[in-house]
């Protein structure tokens, strides 16, 4: 059994494109759940009227992508594969079938990453799986590049963008769910890092294609704040001690560079938001270090393996 979980907040204008694409999937053995984060735009009414096949879990408040997705995961305990999907997407009809087939072909993988292309420029990549740099900066492989065949081969990657990803339940039971304190942005990077620490691989599936309306349900100052905060959170919690001791100058240099760029553009709201995020992460450091003491002792893989799957700045 497979469940597709969509966290929605005031996305009534996005849901028809997303859900109509799920109706067109060639692989049909799945359940769709929309977890609504307290929308006030008629999302619930639209779902009840036009999508009776969709299971809706309404929440009284906005619990973010991480919290909303976790509600959905807990609501489908019988599903062996959990698929997360942003509401601002349109999945190719072969998408789900390709993800399932990849997990069947790669038993070592606990997750599968889709190829995300821009919705309005369908020959441009948004993500061909996630990477993680040794200076603590995550990113999307191939972002803004032409889809010219360079990312056409299945391969193991650091992690999956949760905007369109598949996770084995066994992995989630071992690693844990999304950390809800991240709220949004980098909650998937944190999950991928924790999975890699425990030896769960991620397979990139270039034939599992999803078109993404970039930041249609987020972005701007909101994205800048949470990225500024959550980049540091991932480093503090997830990077193993041997790597942190070796690469902390690069981590510090990257953070100073981001802060310097934000200060240079301080008149812009997004730049000020990033600075607030970085400062909030520094204030959280004692709590993050306590969390680190629960994450790091569980590590099962050697440092050299983790270094091999990260990239140099």
Secondary structure as GFF3:
##gff-version 3
##sequence-region A 1 313
A	DSSP	beta_strand	2	8	.	.	.	ID=ss1
A	DSSP	alpha_helix	12	23	.	.	.	ID=ss2
A	DSSP	beta_strand	30	37	.	.	.	ID=ss3
A	DSSP	alpha_helix	43	50	.	.	.	ID=ss4
A	DSSP	beta_strand	55	59	.	.	.	ID=ss5
A	DSSP	alpha_helix	64	74	.	.	.	ID=ss6
A	DSSP	beta_strand	81	85	.	.	.	ID=ss7
A	DSSP	beta_strand	89	91	.	.	.	ID=ss8
A	DSSP	alpha_helix	95	105	.	.	.	ID=ss9
A	DSSP	beta_strand	109	118	.	.	.	ID=ss10
A	DSSP	beta_strand	125	127	.	.	.	ID=ss11
A	DSSP	beta_strand	130	132	.	.	.	ID=ss12
A	DSSP	beta_strand	138	140	.	.	.	ID=ss13
A	DSSP	beta_strand	155	157	.	.	.	ID=ss14
A	DSSP	beta_strand	164	168	.	.	.	ID=ss15
A	DSSP	alpha_helix	169	175	.	.	.	ID=ss16
A	DSSP	three_ten_helix	180	182	.	.	.	ID=ss17
A	DSSP	alpha_helix	187	197	.	.	.	ID=ss18
A	DSSP	beta_strand	201	212	.	.	.	ID=ss19
A	DSSP	alpha_helix	220	238	.	.	.	ID=ss20
A	DSSP	alpha_helix	241	264	.	.	.	ID=ss21
A	DSSP	alpha_helix	269	283	.	.	.	ID=ss22
A	DSSP	alpha_helix	285	295	.	.	.	ID=ss23
A	DSSP	three_ten_helix	296	298	.	.	.	ID=ss24
A	DSSP	alpha_helix	303	309	.	.	.	ID=ss25
###
